[in-house]
């Protein structure tokens, strides 16, 4: 299999670059932070494989983030903006409980004084 062609983010304005830097400093959402780092590094000329290596992610993750930003701009940085498929596991509401194996379920009607 041959080497994939390099992909870079589109040319960004000074204001967009500053906005990306601000996001990397203030983002509370780790997904948005990682996506902003991918885009910012690409604007600085870093190829997708190098970005992926630095973030310990796949090359496809970096490439998908770059393509998404090129197509949708800053909307692609949001949690459901890039990489998340509408029918993917992250978009479905959780069903049932997410308790660990062997855990004892706790009833909300249990009058035990556990919190006292």
N, CA, C and O atoms as a printed pandas DataFrame, in Angstrom:
     atom_number atom_name residue_name chain_id  residue_number  x_coord  y_coord  z_coord
0              1         N          UNK        A               1    0.846   -1.163    0.000
1              2        CA          UNK        A               1    0.000    0.000    0.000
2              3         C          UNK        A               1    0.896    1.231    0.000
3              4         O          UNK        A               1    1.833    1.321    0.793
4              5         N          UNK        A               2    0.611    2.175   -0.885
5              6        CA          UNK        A               2    1.425    3.371   -1.000
6              7         C          UNK        A               2    1.139    4.383    0.088
7              8         O          UNK        A               2    0.174    4.271    0.845
8              9         N          UNK        A               3    1.988    5.347    0.138
9             10        CA          UNK        A               3    1.822    6.418    1.124
10            11         C          UNK        A               3    0.649    7.304    0.731
11            12         O          UNK        A               3    0.488    7.653   -0.439
12            13         N          UNK        A               4   -0.164    7.662    1.711
13            14        CA          UNK        A               4   -1.320    8.525    1.450
14            15         C          UNK        A               4   -0.839    9.951    1.192
15            16         O          UNK        A               4    0.160   10.383    1.768
16            17         N          UNK        A               5   -1.536   10.674    0.340
17            18        CA          UNK        A               5   -1.146   12.060    0.091
18            19         C          UNK        A               5   -1.346   12.901    1.353
19            20         O          UNK        A               5   -2.256   12.659    2.146
20            21         N          UNK        A               6   -0.477   13.888    1.516
21            22        CA          UNK        A               6   -0.580   14.745    2.695
22            23         C          UNK        A               6   -1.819   15.618    2.606
23            24         O          UNK        A               6   -2.240   16.023    1.522
24            25         N          UNK        A               7   -2.390   15.898    3.759
25            26        CA          UNK        A               7   -3.574   16.736    3.828
26            27         C          UNK        A               7   -3.302   17.818    4.868
27            28         O          UNK        A               7   -2.767   17.546    5.943
28            29         N          UNK        A               8   -3.674   19.030    4.534
29            30        CA          UNK        A               8   -3.495   20.156    5.445
30            31         C          UNK        A               8   -4.784   20.942    5.527
31            32         O          UNK        A               8   -5.626   20.878    4.632
32            33         N          UNK        A               9   -4.926   21.678    6.604
33            34        CA          UNK        A               9   -6.102   22.514    6.789
34            35         C          UNK        A               9   -6.012   23.695    5.817
35            36         O          UNK        A               9   -4.927   24.097    5.397
36            37         N          UNK        A              10   -7.163   24.228    5.481
37            38        CA          UNK        A              10   -7.212   25.382    4.585
38            39         C          UNK        A              10   -6.493   26.574    5.214
39            40         O          UNK        A              10   -6.179   26.555    6.404
40            41         N          UNK        A              11   -6.238   27.596    4.428
41            42        CA          UNK        A              11   -5.626   28.817    4.943
42            43         C          UNK        A              11   -6.578   29.456    5.958
43            44         O          UNK        A              11   -7.760   29.641    5.667
44            45         N          UNK        A              12   -6.072   29.790    7.133
45            46        CA          UNK        A              12   -6.908   30.428    8.140
46            47         C          UNK        A              12   -6.489   31.880    8.309
47            48         O          UNK        A              12   -5.322   32.232    8.135
48            49         N          UNK        A              13   -7.458   32.711    8.649
49            50        CA          UNK        A              13   -7.166   34.126    8.867
50            51         C          UNK        A              13   -6.473   34.305   10.218
51            52         O          UNK        A              13   -6.418   33.375   11.024
52            53         N          UNK        A              14   -5.952   35.492   10.455
53            54        CA          UNK        A              14   -5.307   35.792   11.723
54            55         C          UNK        A              14   -6.304   35.621   12.877
55            56         O          UNK        A              14   -5.961   35.070   13.923
56            57         N          UNK        A              15   -7.535   36.096   12.677
57            58        CA          UNK        A              15   -8.560   35.977   13.722
58            59         C          UNK        A              15   -8.887   34.508   14.003
59            60         O          UNK        A              15   -9.074   34.126   15.158
60            61         N          UNK        A              16   -8.958   33.687   12.955
61            62        CA          UNK        A              16   -9.245   32.262   13.146
62            63         C          UNK        A              16   -8.095   31.586   13.893
63            64         O          UNK        A              16   -8.328   30.743   14.759
64            65         N          UNK        A              17   -6.879   31.946   13.566
65            66        CA          UNK        A              17   -5.712   31.391   14.252
66            67         C          UNK        A              17   -5.715   31.750   15.733
67            68         O          UNK        A              17   -5.419   30.915   16.588
68            69         N          UNK        A              18   -6.051   32.995   16.021
69            70        CA          UNK        A              18   -6.135   33.428   17.415
70            71         C          UNK        A              18   -7.256   32.696   18.146
71            72         O          UNK        A              18   -7.115   32.341   19.316
72            73         N          UNK        A              19   -8.362   32.474   17.454
73            74        CA          UNK        A              19   -9.479   31.740   18.061
74            75         C          UNK        A              19   -9.070   30.304   18.367
75            76         O          UNK        A              19   -9.413   29.775   19.424
76            77         N          UNK        A              20   -8.342   29.669   17.452
77            78        CA          UNK        A              20   -7.850   28.311   17.691
78            79         C          UNK        A              20   -6.919   28.272   18.895
79            80         O          UNK        A              20   -7.018   27.372   19.729
80            81         N          UNK        A              21   -6.017   29.243   18.988
81            82        CA          UNK        A              21   -5.109   29.294   20.136
82            83         C          UNK        A              21   -5.877   29.470   21.434
83            84         O          UNK        A              21   -5.555   28.834   22.437
84            85         N          UNK        A              22   -6.889   30.326   21.424
85            86        CA          UNK        A              22   -7.699   30.555   22.618
86            87         C          UNK        A              22   -8.421   29.267   23.026
87            88         O          UNK        A              22   -8.511   28.945   24.211
88            89         N          UNK        A              23   -8.928   28.542   22.041
89            90        CA          UNK        A              23   -9.604   27.277   22.339
90            91         C          UNK        A              23   -8.640   26.293   22.981
91            92         O          UNK        A              23   -9.009   25.601   23.930
92            93         N          UNK        A              24   -7.407   26.217   22.480
93            94        CA          UNK        A              24   -6.439   25.270   23.047
94            95         C          UNK        A              24   -6.046   25.639   24.472
95            96         O          UNK        A              24   -5.602   24.778   25.231
96            97         N          UNK        A              25   -6.201   26.903   24.845
97            98        CA          UNK        A              25   -5.864   27.321   26.210
98            99         C          UNK        A              25   -7.043   27.225   27.170
99           100         O          UNK        A              25   -6.846   27.053   28.373
100          101         N          UNK        A              26   -8.273   27.333   26.653
101          102        CA          UNK        A              26   -9.416   27.461   27.559
102          103         C          UNK        A              26  -10.459   26.358   27.446
103          104         O          UNK        A              26  -11.400   26.330   28.240
104          105         N          UNK        A              27  -10.325   25.453   26.489
105          106        CA          UNK        A              27  -11.353   24.426   26.271
106          107         C          UNK        A              27  -11.512   23.535   27.499
107          108         O          UNK        A              27  -10.530   23.033   28.047
108          109         N          UNK        A              28  -12.734   23.350   27.915
109          110        CA          UNK        A              28  -13.042   22.442   29.023
110          111         C          UNK        A              28  -13.356   21.038   28.505
111          112         O          UNK        A              28  -13.238   20.056   29.237
112          113         N          UNK        A              29  -13.754   20.958   27.244
113          114        CA          UNK        A              29  -14.094   19.689   26.599
114          115         C          UNK        A              29  -12.836   19.114   25.948
115          116         O          UNK        A              29  -12.249   19.741   25.067
116          117         N          UNK        A              30  -12.428   17.939   26.377
117          118        CA          UNK        A              30  -11.184   17.351   25.873
118          119         C          UNK        A              30  -11.253   17.022   24.387
119          120         O          UNK        A              30  -10.238   17.079   23.693
120          121         N          UNK        A              31  -12.437   16.680   23.894
121          122        CA          UNK        A              31  -12.582   16.374   22.467
122          123         C          UNK        A              31  -12.340   17.634   21.638
123          124         O          UNK        A              31  -11.612   17.606   20.647
124          125         N          UNK        A              32  -12.953   18.727   22.051
125          126        CA          UNK        A              32  -12.777   19.999   21.349
126          127         C          UNK        A              32  -11.319   20.436   21.408
127          128         O          UNK        A              32  -10.789   20.949   20.422
128          129         N          UNK        A              33  -10.669   20.243   22.540
129          130        CA          UNK        A              33   -9.265   20.593   22.698
130          131         C          UNK        A              33   -8.398   19.813   21.716
131          132         O          UNK        A              33   -7.568   20.396   21.018
132          133         N          UNK        A              34   -8.587   18.502   21.660
133          134        CA          UNK        A              34   -7.776   17.672   20.764
134          135         C          UNK        A              34   -7.999   18.053   19.298
135          136         O          UNK        A              34   -7.049   18.107   18.516
136          137         N          UNK        A              35   -9.238   18.314   18.933
137          138        CA          UNK        A              35   -9.528   18.688   17.550
138          139         C          UNK        A              35   -8.914   20.037   17.213
139          140         O          UNK        A              35   -8.401   20.228   16.110
140          141         N          UNK        A              36   -8.963   20.969   18.150
141          142        CA          UNK        A              36   -8.348   22.277   17.922
142          143         C          UNK        A              36   -6.835   22.153   17.776
143          144         O          UNK        A              36   -6.232   22.859   16.967
144          145         N          UNK        A              37   -6.218   21.266   18.547
145          146        CA          UNK        A              37   -4.773   21.043   18.440
146          147         C          UNK        A              37   -4.435   20.480   17.064
147          148         O          UNK        A              37   -3.465   20.908   16.439
148          149         N          UNK        A              38   -5.230   19.523   16.591
149          150        CA          UNK        A              38   -5.009   18.954   15.254
150          151         C          UNK        A              38   -5.029   20.053   14.204
151          152         O          UNK        A              38   -4.131   20.131   13.367
152          153         N          UNK        A              39   -6.050   20.900   14.245
153          154        CA          UNK        A              39   -6.194   21.960   13.244
154          155         C          UNK        A              39   -5.066   22.973   13.370
155          156         O          UNK        A              39   -4.479   23.378   12.367
156          157         N          UNK        A              40   -4.761   23.383   14.588
157          158        CA          UNK        A              40   -3.710   24.376   14.794
158          159         C          UNK        A              40   -2.356   23.863   14.308
159          160         O          UNK        A              40   -1.608   24.597   13.662
160          161         N          UNK        A              41   -2.043   22.620   14.614
161          162        CA          UNK        A              41   -0.769   22.054   14.155
162          163         C          UNK        A              41   -0.726   21.959   12.638
163          164         O          UNK        A              41    0.323   22.170   12.029
164          165         N          UNK        A              42   -1.858   21.644   12.031
165          166        CA          UNK        A              42   -1.902   21.572   10.578
166          167         C          UNK        A              42   -1.682   22.948    9.955
167          168         O          UNK        A              42   -1.025   23.065    8.920
168          169         N          UNK        A              43   -2.235   23.998   10.587
169          170        CA          UNK        A              43   -2.020   25.355   10.054
170          171         C          UNK        A              43   -0.542   25.738   10.132
171          172         O          UNK        A              43   -0.073   26.586    9.372
172          173         N          UNK        A              44    0.178   25.115   11.046
173          174        CA          UNK        A              44    1.602   25.393   11.216
174          175         C          UNK        A              44    2.476   24.509   10.335
175          176         O          UNK        A              44    3.702   24.540   10.433
176          177         N          UNK        A              45    1.830   23.715    9.467
177          178        CA          UNK        A              45    2.584   22.912    8.504
178          179         C          UNK        A              45    2.928   21.507    8.935
179          180         O          UNK        A              45    3.659   20.811    8.229
180          181         N          UNK        A              46    2.427   21.072   10.064
181          182        CA          UNK        A              46    2.702   19.708   10.520
182          183         C          UNK        A              46    1.841   18.725    9.736
183          184         O          UNK        A              46    0.632   18.931    9.625
184          185         N          UNK        A              47    2.427   17.664    9.191
185          186        CA          UNK        A              47    1.629   16.668    8.464
186          187         C          UNK        A              47    0.797   15.803    9.426
187          188         O          UNK        A              47    1.143   15.653   10.598
188          189         N          UNK        A              48   -0.281   15.250    8.922
189          190        CA          UNK        A              48   -1.201   14.443    9.726
190          191         C          UNK        A              48   -0.510   13.307   10.484
191          192         O          UNK        A              48   -0.833   13.095   11.652
192          193         N          UNK        A              49    0.432   12.562    9.875
193          194        CA          UNK        A              49    1.075   11.485   10.634
194          195         C          UNK        A              49    1.839   11.995   11.863
195          196         O          UNK        A              49    1.849   11.336   12.902
196          197         N          UNK        A              50    2.475   13.159   11.745
197          198        CA          UNK        A              50    3.201   13.725   12.885
198          199         C          UNK        A              50    2.235   14.184   13.981
199          200         O          UNK        A              50    2.500   13.997   15.169
200          201         N          UNK        A              51    1.122   14.781   13.574
201          202        CA          UNK        A              51    0.109   15.217   14.533
202          203         C          UNK        A              51   -0.444   14.006   15.276
203          204         O          UNK        A              51   -0.584   14.023   16.498
204          205         N          UNK        A              52   -0.753   12.962   14.524
205          206        CA          UNK        A              52   -1.311   11.745   15.112
206          207         C          UNK        A              52   -0.322   11.130   16.110
207          208         O          UNK        A              52   -0.717   10.691   17.190
208          209         N          UNK        A              53    0.936   11.104   15.750
209          210        CA          UNK        A              53    1.953   10.535   16.635
210          211         C          UNK        A              53    2.043   11.337   17.936
211          212         O          UNK        A              53    2.122   10.754   19.017
212          213         N          UNK        A              54    2.030   12.652   17.838
213          214        CA          UNK        A              54    2.130   13.496   19.020
214          215         C          UNK        A              54    0.932   13.306   19.950
215          216         O          UNK        A              54    1.086   13.273   21.171
216          217         N          UNK        A              55   -0.257   13.183   19.368
217          218        CA          UNK        A              55   -1.470   13.029   20.163
218          219         C          UNK        A              55   -1.777   11.574   20.515
219          220         O          UNK        A              55   -2.772   11.290   21.182
220          221         N          UNK        A              56   -0.929   10.665   20.071
221          222        CA          UNK        A              56   -1.155    9.224   20.276
222          223         C          UNK        A              56   -2.529    8.822   19.741
223          224         O          UNK        A              56   -3.301    8.126   20.401
224          225         N          UNK        A              57   -2.801    9.282   18.532
225          226        CA          UNK        A              57   -4.068    8.987   17.850
226          227         C          UNK        A              57   -3.729    8.359   16.503
227          228         O          UNK        A              57   -2.562    8.282   16.118
228          229         N          UNK        A              58   -4.741    7.919   15.804
229          230        CA          UNK        A              58   -4.511    7.345   14.484
230          231         C          UNK        A              58   -4.359    8.465   13.450
231          232         O          UNK        A              58   -4.817    9.590   13.652
232          233         N          UNK        A              59   -3.711    8.128   12.352
233          234        CA          UNK        A              59   -3.590    9.103   11.263
234          235         C          UNK        A              59   -4.971    9.469   10.730
235          236         O          UNK        A              59   -5.208   10.613   10.342
236          237         N          UNK        A              60   -5.876    8.501   10.711
237          238        CA          UNK        A              60   -7.233    8.767   10.247
238          239         C          UNK        A              60   -7.927    9.805   11.135
239          240         O          UNK        A              60   -8.693   10.630   10.636
240          241         N          UNK        A              61   -7.665    9.767   12.445
241          242        CA          UNK        A              61   -8.257   10.754   13.354
242          243         C          UNK        A              61   -7.796   12.157   12.956
243          244         O          UNK        A              61   -8.608   13.078   12.866
244          245         N          UNK        A              62   -6.504   12.315   12.720
245          246        CA          UNK        A              62   -5.974   13.625   12.341
246          247         C          UNK        A              62   -6.521   14.048   10.974
247          248         O          UNK        A              62   -6.948   15.189   10.797
248          249         N          UNK        A              63   -6.504   13.135   10.025
249          250        CA          UNK        A              63   -7.010   13.453    8.684
250          251         C          UNK        A              63   -8.498   13.818    8.715
251          252         O          UNK        A              63   -8.917   14.785    8.078
252          253         N          UNK        A              64   -9.285   13.049    9.452
253          254        CA          UNK        A              64  -10.722   13.325    9.547
254          255         C          UNK        A              64  -10.980   14.689   10.175
255          256         O          UNK        A              64  -11.870   15.419    9.739
256          257         N          UNK        A              65  -10.200   15.034   11.202
257          258        CA          UNK        A              65  -10.351   16.333   11.843
258          259         C          UNK        A              65  -10.017   17.474   10.904
259          260         O          UNK        A              65  -10.694   18.501   10.901
260          261         N          UNK        A              66   -8.976   17.297   10.107
261          262        CA          UNK        A              66   -8.572   18.323    9.143
262          263         C          UNK        A              66   -9.632   18.479    8.060
263          264         O          UNK        A              66  -10.031   19.596    7.729
264          265         N          UNK        A              67  -10.084   17.361    7.512
265          266        CA          UNK        A              67  -11.131   17.420    6.481
266          267         C          UNK        A              67  -12.403   18.067    7.021
267          268         O          UNK        A              67  -13.026   18.885    6.344
268          269         N          UNK        A              68  -12.785   17.697    8.243
269          270        CA          UNK        A              68  -14.007   18.243    8.835
270          271         C          UNK        A              68  -13.889   19.752    9.018
271          272         O          UNK        A              68  -14.839   20.484    8.744
272          273         N          UNK        A              69  -12.727   20.225    9.480
273          274        CA          UNK        A              69  -12.549   21.663    9.656
274          275         C          UNK        A              69  -12.586   22.374    8.309
275          276         O          UNK        A              69  -13.149   23.463    8.192
276          277         N          UNK        A              70  -11.992   21.764    7.301
277          278        CA          UNK        A              70  -12.016   22.368    5.963
278          279         C          UNK        A              70  -13.441   22.490    5.432
279          280         O          UNK        A              70  -13.760   23.445    4.724
280          281         N          UNK        A              71  -14.296   21.532    5.768
281          282        CA          UNK        A              71  -15.672   21.527    5.274
282          283         C          UNK        A              71  -16.607   22.395    6.114
283          284         O          UNK        A              71  -17.426   23.133    5.566
284          285         N          UNK        A              72  -16.489   22.310    7.458
285          286        CA          UNK        A              72  -17.476   22.949    8.329
286          287         C          UNK        A              72  -16.927   24.041    9.234
287          288         O          UNK        A              72  -17.690   24.663    9.972
288          289         N          UNK        A              73  -15.645   24.285    9.195
289          290        CA          UNK        A              73  -15.072   25.329   10.030
290          291         C          UNK        A              73  -15.112   24.964   11.508
291          292         O          UNK        A              73  -14.927   23.804   11.876
292          293         N          UNK        A              74  -15.353   25.964   12.352
293          294        CA          UNK        A              74  -15.287   25.768   13.801
294          295         C          UNK        A              74  -16.375   24.844   14.328
295          296         O          UNK        A              74  -16.229   24.298   15.421
296          297         N          UNK        A              75  -17.451   24.654   13.592
297          298        CA          UNK        A              75  -18.487   23.701   14.012
298          299         C          UNK        A              75  -17.921   22.290   14.109
299          300         O          UNK        A              75  -18.422   21.473   14.882
300          301         N          UNK        A              76  -16.895   22.001   13.342
301          302        CA          UNK        A              76  -16.296   20.672   13.344
302          303         C          UNK        A              76  -15.557   20.371   14.642
303          304         O          UNK        A              76  -15.261   19.209   14.923
304          305         N          UNK        A              77  -15.257   21.385   15.433
305          306        CA          UNK        A              77  -14.537   21.162   16.684
306          307         C          UNK        A              77  -15.455   20.708   17.807
307          308         O          UNK        A              77  -14.992   20.143   18.798
308          309         N          UNK        A              78  -16.743   20.948   17.662
309          310        CA          UNK        A              78  -17.685   20.578   18.714
310          311         C          UNK        A              78  -17.820   19.068   18.828
311          312         O          UNK        A              78  -17.471   18.328   17.908
312          313         N          UNK        A              79  -18.324   18.629   19.956
313          314        CA          UNK        A              79  -18.417   17.210   20.292
314          315         C          UNK        A              79  -19.021   16.361   19.177
315          316         O          UNK        A              79  -18.498   15.287   18.876
316          317         N          UNK        A              80  -20.096   16.811   18.564
317          318        CA          UNK        A              80  -20.728   16.038   17.494
318          319         C          UNK        A              80  -20.416   16.612   16.121
319          320         O          UNK        A              80  -21.071   16.255   15.142
320          321         N          UNK        A              81  -19.439   17.486   16.034
321          322        CA          UNK        A              81  -19.137   18.144   14.771
322          323         C          UNK        A              81  -18.291   17.330   13.822
323          324         O          UNK        A              81  -18.503   17.399   12.611
324          325         N          UNK        A              82  -17.350   16.570   14.317
325          326        CA          UNK        A              82  -16.440   15.828   13.436
326          327         C          UNK        A              82  -16.251   14.418   13.958
327          328         O          UNK        A              82  -16.149   14.199   15.165
328          329         N          UNK        A              83  -16.205   13.491   13.070
329          330        CA          UNK        A              83  -15.901   12.128   13.440
330          331         C          UNK        A              83  -17.058   11.373   14.068
331          332         O          UNK        A              83  -17.076   10.144   14.017
332          333         N          UNK        A              84  -18.008   12.050   14.648
333          334        CA          UNK        A              84  -19.137   11.370   15.277
334          335         C          UNK        A              84  -20.231   11.170   14.241
335          336         O          UNK        A              84  -20.708   12.125   13.628
336          337         N          UNK        A              85  -20.615    9.933   14.058
337          338        CA          UNK        A              85  -21.669    9.635   13.103
338          339         C          UNK        A              85  -23.007    9.727   13.819
339          340         O          UNK        A              85  -23.111    9.387   14.997
340          341         N          UNK        A              86  -24.007   10.176   13.124
341          342        CA          UNK        A              86  -25.313   10.357   13.753
342          343         C          UNK        A              86  -25.856    9.047   14.318
343          344         O          UNK        A              86  -26.590    9.059   15.306
344          345         N          UNK        A              87  -25.506    7.928   13.709
345          346        CA          UNK        A              87  -25.999    6.663   14.219
346          347         C          UNK        A              87  -24.914    5.905   14.987
347          348         O          UNK        A              87  -25.063    4.714   15.258
348          349         N          UNK        A              88  -23.841    6.583   15.331
349          350        CA          UNK        A              88  -22.744    5.966   16.063
350          351         C          UNK        A              88  -23.060    5.821   17.536
351          352         O          UNK        A              88  -24.067    6.349   18.005
352          353         N          UNK        A              89  -22.222    5.119   18.270
353          354        CA          UNK        A              89  -22.492    4.853   19.679
354          355         C          UNK        A              89  -22.518    6.116   20.535
355          356         O          UNK        A              89  -23.185    6.122   21.570
356          357         N          UNK        A              90  -21.829    7.169   20.154
357          358        CA          UNK        A              90  -21.806    8.384   20.955
358          359         C          UNK        A              90  -23.090    9.190   20.800
359          360         O          UNK        A              90  -23.379   10.049   21.633
360          361         N          UNK        A              91  -23.861    8.931   19.754
361          362        CA          UNK        A              91  -25.062    9.726   19.529
362          363         C          UNK        A              91  -26.319    9.063   20.081
363          364         O          UNK        A              91  -27.378    9.690   20.122
364          365         N          UNK        A              92  -26.218    7.807   20.505
365          366        CA          UNK        A              92  -27.378    7.111   21.038
366          367         C          UNK        A              92  -27.519    7.364   22.534
367          368         O          UNK        A              92  -26.522    7.420   23.254
368          369         N          UNK        A              93  -28.750    7.514   22.998
369          370        CA          UNK        A              93  -28.930    7.656   24.446
370          371         C          UNK        A              93  -28.599    6.345   25.140
371          372         O          UNK        A              93  -28.840    5.266   24.598
372          373         N          UNK        A              94  -28.051    6.445   26.332
373          374        CA          UNK        A              94  -27.683    5.256   27.094
374          375         C          UNK        A              94  -28.943    4.535   27.555
375          376         O          UNK        A              94  -29.928    5.157   27.951
376          377         N          UNK        A              95  -28.885    3.211   27.492
377          378        CA          UNK        A              95  -30.009    2.409   27.970
378          379         C          UNK        A              95  -29.485    1.477   29.033
379          380         O          UNK        A              95  -28.350    1.006   28.957
380          381         N          UNK        A              96  -30.312    1.211   30.025
381          382        CA          UNK        A              96  -29.894    0.322   31.095
382          383         C          UNK        A              96  -28.908    1.010   32.015
383          384         O          UNK        A              96  -28.726    2.226   31.952
384          385         N          UNK        A              97  -28.274    0.226   32.870
385          386        CA          UNK        A              97  -27.304    0.804   33.787
386          387         C          UNK        A              97  -25.908    0.472   33.316
387          388         O          UNK        A              97  -25.682   -0.514   32.615
388          389         N          UNK        A              98  -24.999    1.298   33.706
389          390        CA          UNK        A              98  -23.601    1.112   33.315
390          391         C          UNK        A              98  -22.789    0.705   34.525
391          392         O          UNK        A              98  -21.692    1.221   34.739
392          393         N          UNK        A              99  -23.314   -0.213   35.322
393          394        CA          UNK        A              99  -22.588   -0.630   36.516
394          395         C          UNK        A              99  -21.526   -1.648   36.146
395          396         O          UNK        A              99  -21.614   -2.311   35.113
396          397         N          UNK        A             100  -20.541   -1.760   36.985
397          398        CA          UNK        A             100  -19.471   -2.704   36.732
398          399         C          UNK        A             100  -19.920   -4.104   37.127
399          400         O          UNK        A             100  -20.832   -4.254   37.939
400          401         N          UNK        A             101  -19.284   -5.138   36.556
401          402        CA          UNK        A             101  -19.676   -6.513   36.877
402          403         C          UNK        A             101  -19.494   -6.788   38.366
403          404         O          UNK        A             101  -18.480   -6.415   38.956
404          405         N          UNK        A             102  -20.462   -7.429   38.953
405          406        CA          UNK        A             102  -20.378   -7.792   40.363
406          407         C          UNK        A             102  -20.848   -6.690   41.297
407          408         O          UNK        A             102  -20.897   -6.895   42.510
408          409         N          UNK        A             103  -21.192   -5.533   40.763
409          410        CA          UNK        A             103  -21.645   -4.438   41.618
410          411         C          UNK        A             103  -23.073   -4.695   42.070
411          412         O          UNK        A             103  -23.876   -5.256   41.324
412          413         N          UNK        A             104  -23.379   -4.295   43.260
413          414        CA          UNK        A             104  -24.723   -4.456   43.791
414          415         C          UNK        A             104  -25.549   -3.238   43.419
415          416         O          UNK        A             104  -25.164   -2.114   43.738
416          417         N          UNK        A             105  -26.692   -3.442   42.741
417          418        CA          UNK        A             105  -27.507   -2.283   42.375
418          419         C          UNK        A             105  -28.077   -1.607   43.610
419          420         O          UNK        A             105  -28.446   -2.269   44.580
420          421         N          UNK        A             106  -28.145   -0.299   43.566
421          422        CA          UNK        A             106  -28.664    0.469   44.681
422          423         C          UNK        A             106  -30.012    1.022   44.277
423          424         O          UNK        A             106  -30.137    1.676   43.241
424          425         N          UNK        A             107  -31.019    0.764   45.088
425          426        CA          UNK        A             107  -32.356    1.255   44.823
426          427         C          UNK        A             107  -32.509    2.645   45.399
427          428         O          UNK        A             107  -31.999    2.934   46.482
428          429         N          UNK        A             108  -33.218    3.519   44.671
429          430        CA          UNK        A             108  -33.434    4.865   45.176
430          431         C          UNK        A             108  -34.403    4.856   46.341
431          432         O          UNK        A             108  -34.480    5.834   47.085
432          433         N          UNK        A             109  -35.145    3.767   46.516
433          434        CA          UNK        A             109  -36.104    3.658   47.606
434          435         C          UNK        A             109  -35.443    3.046   48.852
435          436         O          UNK        A             109  -36.103    2.888   49.880
436          437         N          UNK        A             110  -34.174    2.707   48.773
437          438        CA          UNK        A             110  -33.456    2.104   49.889
438          439         C          UNK        A             110  -33.263    3.128   50.998
439          440         O          UNK        A             110  -32.585    4.136   50.799
440          441         N          UNK        A             111  -33.863    2.876   52.182
441          442        CA          UNK        A             111  -33.772    3.864   53.264
442          443         C          UNK        A             111  -32.494    3.758   54.076
443          444         O          UNK        A             111  -32.431    4.322   55.168
444          445         N          UNK        A             112  -31.474    3.063   53.595
445          446        CA          UNK        A             112  -30.263    2.897   54.391
446          447         C          UNK        A             112  -29.564    4.240   54.592
447          448         O          UNK        A             112  -29.624    5.106   53.720
448          449         N          UNK        A             113  -28.915    4.413   55.717
449          450        CA          UNK        A             113  -28.257    5.682   56.026
450          451         C          UNK        A             113  -26.862    5.772   55.430
451          452         O          UNK        A             113  -25.952    6.257   56.102
452          453         N          UNK        A             114  -26.654    5.322   54.189
453          454        CA          UNK        A             114  -25.326    5.308   53.579
454          455         C          UNK        A             114  -24.752    6.706   53.436
455          456         O          UNK        A             114  -23.539    6.889   53.546
456          457         N          UNK        A             115  -25.592    7.687   53.195
457          458        CA          UNK        A             115  -25.091    9.032   52.990
458          459         C          UNK        A             115  -24.960    9.832   54.262
459          460         O          UNK        A             115  -24.571   10.999   54.216
460          461         N          UNK        A             116  -25.279    9.228   55.415
461          462        CA          UNK        A             116  -25.237    9.993   56.664
462          463         C          UNK        A             116  -23.947    9.845   57.375
463          464         O          UNK        A             116  -23.760   10.429   58.442
